[in-house]
Amino acid sequence: MLNLLSLGIGVVAIVPVLFALLPLLGWANWFILPLPVVGLAIGTLSRYNSGRNLNLVVLIVAVLRLMLGHGIF
């Protein structure tokens, strides 16, 4: 059950992260970052790894985008 919840949070978080990949919208990742962190925490409590892995990928993409835009762009 926790894995499904984690997968749901990851799917919900990936849509705005992909939107924030557009130029000048990198600041939106600051508002999106708590979602995959919560999903990652829930995914670590699960027996299965798929929810955790999805949230980890979403989190890495968001953080890399923030690093490329210096946290603003």
C-alpha positions as CSV (number, residue, x, y, z in Angstrom):
1,M,0.0,0.0,0.0
2,L,2.8,2.4,0.8
3,N,4.4,1.6,-2.5
4,L,1.2,2.7,-4.4
5,L,1.1,5.9,-2.4
6,S,4.7,6.6,-3.2
7,L,4.2,5.9,-6.9
8,G,1.2,8.2,-6.8
9,I,3.2,11.0,-5.3
10,G,6.0,10.4,-7.8
11,V,3.6,10.6,-10.8
12,V,2.0,13.8,-9.4
13,A,5.4,15.3,-8.8
14,I,6.9,14.5,-12.2
15,V,4.4,16.6,-14.2
16,P,5.4,20.0,-12.6
17,V,9.1,19.0,-12.6
18,L,8.9,18.5,-16.4
19,F,7.1,21.8,-16.7
20,A,9.9,23.5,-14.6
21,L,12.5,22.3,-17.2
22,L,11.4,25.1,-19.5
23,P,13.7,28.1,-19.5
24,L,13.1,30.7,-16.8
25,L,10.9,28.4,-14.8
26,G,13.5,26.7,-12.7
27,W,12.4,28.6,-9.6
28,A,9.3,26.4,-9.6
29,N,11.4,23.5,-8.5
30,W,11.7,25.0,-5.0
31,F,8.0,24.6,-4.6
32,I,8.0,21.1,-6.1
33,L,10.9,19.6,-4.1
34,P,8.9,18.6,-1.0
35,L,6.7,16.3,-3.0
36,P,9.4,13.8,-4.1
37,V,11.1,14.0,-0.7
38,V,7.8,12.9,1.0
39,G,7.4,10.3,-1.7
40,L,10.9,9.1,-1.2
41,A,10.4,8.8,2.6
42,I,7.2,6.8,2.1
43,G,8.9,4.7,-0.5
44,T,11.6,3.7,1.9
45,L,9.1,2.4,4.3
46,S,7.7,0.1,1.6
47,R,8.8,-3.4,0.8
48,Y,9.1,-2.6,-2.9
49,N,11.5,-0.3,-4.6
50,S,9.6,1.1,-7.5
51,G,8.0,4.1,-5.7
52,R,11.2,5.0,-4.0
53,N,13.1,4.8,-7.3
54,L,10.6,7.0,-9.2
55,N,10.7,9.7,-6.5
56,L,14.5,9.5,-6.4
57,V,14.7,10.1,-10.2
58,V,12.2,13.0,-9.9
59,L,14.2,14.5,-7.1
60,I,17.5,14.2,-9.0
61,V,16.1,15.8,-12.1
62,A,14.7,18.7,-10.0
63,V,17.9,19.2,-8.1
64,L,20.0,19.1,-11.3
65,R,17.8,21.7,-12.9
66,L,18.2,23.9,-9.8
67,M,21.9,23.5,-10.0
68,L,22.1,24.3,-13.7
69,G,20.0,27.5,-13.2
70,H,21.8,28.5,-10.0
71,G,18.6,28.1,-8.0
72,I,16.8,30.9,-9.8
73,F,16.5,30.3,-13.5
